[in-house]
């Protein structure tokens, strides 16, 4: 069943087609893409949506990424509940990695049964530099960057910003699109990527440098966000 056969859904697809910083896709229960916008097609390495529709994630992305997408889809379909604010490190269409916030929702047919999944992934490249909260948030950014090996907790970050934890949470979500904990994790993973690319440190040493309890914990978190293990990331770069 094509969940995007009605006129209203077609307008929705056209609307998402106008967005350049948001990847949009819809899948049926078999995992095949039934609709995508051009931004998604480019990320998948195709020139247009016609090169994506009818394919599955395994046909377009590296195995680790494809497996993760399918696991997310299966959870949304099985429970009928959305997946929100999932922070992901995804390689852009030109091969460079970028941070995205992903949301997935179950798609229902006219009888109310789950017929597929719709997903949007927002590119997190742009912070609102002109936002009046930026001077305070820059102090938080500096604190987190200086404490990668021993990440600060929310009260410390709030103290650096000169506000309450609740206010800091609200400001960071508005400016960066991330919760404080997500921002800390993003900073640690970014530092790990730099060390994997530019140093000869072992994975265990990098895990310690980036504040992870041990190498397995580092590997799990990196793979969850990046779609590949630290070792795979290093080998691909080299």
PyMOL commands that set and color helices and strands:
alter all, ss='L'
color gray80, all
select helices_A, chain A and resi 7-17+38-43+49-51+57-60+63-79+134-146+154-161+165-175+180-198+203-209+215-226+230-237
alter helices_A, ss='H'
color red, helices_A
select strands_A, chain A and resi 22-28+33-36+83-91+97-108+114-123
alter strands_A, ss='S'
color yellow, strands_A
deselect
rebuild
show_as cartoon
